[in-house]
Structure formats: structure tokens, C-alpha cells
Amino acid sequence: MKGLRLCFLLAASGLASSASLALAADAPASGDVTVVQDDRSFHPDIITITKGTVVHFENDDEFIHQIYVDSPGMSFDSAEQEPGKTIDLAFPKAGTFEMRCHIHPKMHMLVIVK
């Protein structure tokens, strides 16, 4: 019976940890945030931030990238971004914005601004 109780407690603590991580991911970040471009992907591919936050898009890939957003609340289109370079972008309005790369059309991420 003690072994079963221990297994239950370990499982419950694991679930509690997962739940707290999920809640933390939904909390908007303030201050600067870094998104890494690697393996032709954005990492992370979803972020939640507060208005005015600056997001640093770092190209850690071996390929040239470019970022753009074209939404009713925001429009931005960067120049080509060489490997090792960073593009800084402020998000002044609330909304959900899909970021993409013209060079790699399968690259996309969501920026949720609260």
C-alpha cells in the first residue's frame, strides 16, 4: 500500500509541475524577449508578451532569414538577416500577430500581445 501511495504522490507532483509550467507559459512576459531562428524555425513558436515589449529575433541558423508581419494592427517587413545577426522589433499594440519568413514560407510563429 505504501508503494502505491508513493507512486500516486509522484504522479500527482508531476502533474502539478506540468500545470504550473503551462500557467507560466500563458503569463505575458514584460521586458525584452529573445526568439531564436534555428533549423528554419522560430524557437519558441508562440510567445505572450505585454504591449511595448521588444522581441529580439536572433538568427542562429546557417541560412539567411527575414521576418515580416502583416496584420490589421501591425505591419513590419525586415531586410535579409544574415546568420549571427539580430532584428529587434517592438510590439506597441495588443493583438495576435503571425510572424513569418519570406525566404522560408513554412517558418511561422505567433506573438500574442496583451
N, C-alpha and C positions, 0 to 999 in steps of 0.2 A: 504494500500500500504506500509506503514512503517513496519508493521508486516512481510510482505512478504520480504521486503528488509533486515530486521534483520535476518530472517531465512536463506536467501541466504548468508549473511555475515558470520553467524555462521558456516554454512556448508562449505563455502569456506575456512575459517580459519582452520577447522578440516582437510580438505583435504591438506592444506598447511603443517600442522603439521605432518600428516602421510607421506607426501612426504619427508620432511626433515629428519624424522626418518629413512625412507628407505635409503636415501642417506648416513646417518651416519653409518648405518649397513654395507654398502659397502666399507666405508673408512677403509684402513688397520690400525690395531692397532699396536703401537710400544711399547716397554717396556714389562713388564710381563703381562700375561693374565691368568685368572683363569677359568677353566671349572669344573663344579661340576657334580659328578656322584651321581644320586639320582633316586629312583624308577626305577632302572635298565635302566637308560637313561643318556645321556650326556646333560648338560644344559650350554650354548646353544649347539645346534647340528650342527651349521655352524658358523665358525669364519673366518675372513680375517685378516691376520697379515703381518708384514714385515719380511724379512729374518733376522734371528738371534734372533727373539722373543722367549722367554721361556714361555711355557704353563705349568701351574700348574694344574694337574688333581687331584682334591680333592675328596676322597671317603666319601661322606656324607650319604651313604646308610647303611643299616644294613647287607649288603651282601659283601663278598669278590669280588673284581673286578680284572681286569688285562687289560692292554692296549697294542695294537700292531698296527703297520702299516707295510705293505709290498707293496711298490710301486717301480717303476724303480728309482726314485730319493731319496728314503729313506726307511730304514728298521729298525724297533725297536720292541722289544718284552720284556715287563716288567715281573718281578716276580709277584706273587699274591699280591694284595694290600688290606690290612685289613681295615675295617671301621675306619675312622678318619685319615688315612694316605694320603700323597700326593706324587705323582710322578711328577718330573719336567722333561720336555722334550724341548730341543731347536730345532728349525726348521731352519737349515742353508742354505737351497736351496729353490728357487722358485718352485712352483708347487701346485697341488691339491692332498691332501693326505686323504685317508679314514681311520679313526681310528675305531678300533673295540675292543671288549672284548671276549677273548676265552671262558670265563665262561658263558657269556650271549650273544650268537651269534646275537640276534636281536638288541643289542646295537651298534650303529654306529654314526659317525659324520664326517663332512668334515672340514679340515683345509686348507684354501686357503692362500698360501704364495706368496706375491708379492715382 
